[in-house]
């Protein structure tokens, strides 16, 4: 999956307005204007489509965490490391944190996409990369999760094809 596709699908699933998207980016200290946002949301085959980088997607997901959960209560400003590459595991983890999803919630969301997953399979996706039971989150799993998220938040009748 491309970063553009993830951004588009996630925006649709949560029904986030353009204004809110701009605010979410701003919360992660990333300034974006409306025309750039609209170009990021275009499909790859549309003219004027702007390639969404891991850095831009990372800023959106970090801003989403602040938008949904609030800023951390700390006196120091956190050191932001530049995002060079996000794995599907990282993306899934950031979405889980932002939406405050528990294991049961994630399993219910996957069930909305007609995917059954065990708790141990799910927890393997959130382990550290070097850990023995770590499992790589594939594109299909992330796609199914976003589809389940859409069904969960927008109703089962509006599943994306």
ROROGU-122084 format. One line per field, with one value per residue (C-alpha): x, y, z; residue in one letter. Coordinates in pm, 1 decimal. Example, Ala and Ser with C-alpha at 12.3 -4.5 7.8 and 13.67 -1.06 7.14 Angstrom:
X: c(1230.0  1367.0)
Y: c(-450.0  -106.0)
Z: c(780.0  714.0)
aa: c(A  S)
This chain:
X: c(0.0  116.3  119.7  -135.5  -368.2  -335.2  -401.3  -707.4  -857.3  -799.6  -950.9  -1256.1  -1292.5  -1299.8  -1477.9  -1213.6  -1274.2  -1010.1  -996.7  -941.0  -672.2  -482.9  -518.6  -392.7  -81.9  -31.7  -40.0  274.6  446.6  390.7  236.0  27.8  -206.8  -539.9  -418.3  -125.7  -360.0  -600.8  -311.5  -204.2  -557.8  -585.7  -559.7  -229.1  -379.5  -528.4  -334.4  -171.4  -140.0  138.5  337.9  289.3  618.3  669.8  761.5  429.9  229.9  430.5  346.1  -20.9  -27.4  165.9  -70.4  -365.9  -244.8  -235.6  -570.3  -748.5  -570.6  -433.7  -77.0  157.7  187.8  557.8  771.5  1015.7  919.9  969.3  1254.8  1101.0  1306.6  1267.4  1069.6  1266.3  1042.8  729.2  649.2  292.9  352.4  441.4  132.6  -93.4  62.9  12.7  -351.2  -406.8  -258.4  -453.6  -787.8  -709.8  -796.9  -772.9  -712.0  -1084.4  -1153.5  -892.3  -1028.5  -1383.8  -1260.5  -1093.7  -1414.9  -1593.5  -1361.4  -1443.6  -1098.6  -1054.5  -733.9  -627.9  -496.8  -151.3  -138.4  -245.9  3.6  283.4  224.9  300.5  617.5  963.3  1126.9  1401.4  1165.8  1121.0  745.4  747.9  535.0  550.1  221.1  157.2  -17.5  -324.0  -363.8  -335.6  -580.3  -826.1  -781.3  -860.0  -1160.0  -1279.1  -1222.3  -1443.9  -1717.8  -1682.9  -1703.6  -1928.1  -2153.1  -2135.8  -2334.3  -2053.5  -1765.0  -1501.9  -1457.8)
Y: c(0.0  350.0  624.8  812.3  512.3  477.7  850.0  841.2  525.2  639.6  981.5  816.4  565.0  836.1  1092.4  1360.5  1700.1  1896.9  2151.6  1878.9  1717.3  2047.5  2088.6  1731.7  1802.7  2130.8  1945.9  1759.9  2085.2  2018.8  2300.4  2199.4  2407.4  2296.7  2254.2  2034.2  1826.0  1778.6  1672.9  1414.8  1275.3  1230.4  880.8  795.4  798.7  1148.6  1443.4  1657.7  1370.0  1444.2  1150.6  1115.8  1030.3  832.9  1162.2  1323.6  1015.3  999.3  1363.8  1294.5  990.9  1172.6  1468.9  1231.3  1095.6  1449.8  1534.3  1231.8  1193.8  1539.1  1659.9  1494.5  1668.8  1739.5  2046.0  1946.9  1945.3  1590.2  1533.4  1447.8  1205.3  1242.7  951.5  780.3  477.7  359.3  -8.0  -132.7  -238.3  122.8  254.5  2.0  87.4  462.9  412.2  188.4  450.9  739.9  561.1  402.1  56.4  -248.9  -602.6  -675.4  -357.7  -449.0  -801.5  -664.1  -423.3  -709.6  -910.6  -620.2  -692.1  -1065.4  -1148.5  -1356.6  -1312.9  -1455.9  -1246.5  -1400.7  -1323.9  -967.3  -913.1  -1042.9  -741.1  -502.0  -665.5  -517.6  -607.2  -822.3  -1007.9  -1381.0  -1370.1  -1052.8  -1077.6  -843.3  -671.0  -725.0  -487.5  -712.2  -712.5  -332.0  -299.5  -529.1  -333.6  -4.4  -167.6  -295.5  49.7  196.3  -57.4  -2.7  377.9  430.7  124.8  -216.9  -98.6  136.7  -110.8  -1.4  -238.7)
Z: c(0.0  -71.9  188.9  -25.3  -17.1  361.2  412.3  182.8  334.3  692.3  622.5  468.3  753.4  1020.2  799.7  868.9  706.5  517.5  799.0  1057.3  840.7  823.3  1201.4  1258.8  1051.5  1239.7  1574.2  1467.9  1366.2  996.6  794.5  494.9  282.3  138.9  -219.8  -110.4  105.2  -183.7  -409.0  -147.9  -137.5  -514.8  -657.3  -822.2  -1172.7  -1129.1  -1262.7  -996.4  -750.3  -503.7  -367.6  8.1  178.9  499.2  664.9  572.1  678.0  1001.5  1076.4  1011.8  1242.2  1516.3  1486.4  1498.9  1832.0  1973.7  1808.2  1955.9  2290.6  2366.0  2402.7  2649.5  2980.5  2991.5  3038.2  2766.5  2403.6  2272.4  2032.2  1697.4  1494.6  1119.7  980.3  707.5  671.8  841.8  842.5  836.4  1197.5  1288.9  1110.5  1283.5  1620.2  1572.8  1469.5  1770.3  2004.4  1847.8  1863.4  2201.5  2069.9  2293.9  2164.9  2164.8  1966.6  1706.4  1676.2  1633.8  1364.9  1179.5  1210.1  1033.4  739.3  762.1  902.6  1215.1  1412.0  1746.1  2034.7  1998.9  1625.0  1696.0  1978.0  1752.8  1526.2  1814.1  1942.4  1891.8  1562.8  1715.5  1949.0  1892.6  1823.8  1611.8  1298.5  999.5  917.9  549.0  309.8  293.4  671.7  687.2  396.0  576.2  899.1  724.4  555.8  894.8  1043.9  772.3  840.5  1215.9  1206.3  903.7  930.0  767.4  463.7  357.3  321.4  72.5  -218.8)
aa: c(X  X  X  X  X  X  X  X  X  X  X  X  X  X  X  X  X  X  X  X  X  X  X  X  X  X  X  X  X  X  X  X  X  X  X  X  X  X  X  X  X  X  X  X  X  X  X  X  X  X  X  X  X  X  X  X  X  X  X  X  X  X  X  X  X  X  X  X  X  X  X  X  X  X  X  X  X  X  X  X  X  X  X  X  X  X  X  X  X  X  X  X  X  X  X  X  X  X  X  X  X  X  X  X  X  X  X  X  X  X  X  X  X  X  X  X  X  X  X  X  X  X  X  X  X  X  X  X  X  X  X  X  X  X  X  X  X  X  X  X  X  X  X  X  X  X  X  X  X  X  X  X  X  X  X  X  X  X  X  X  X)
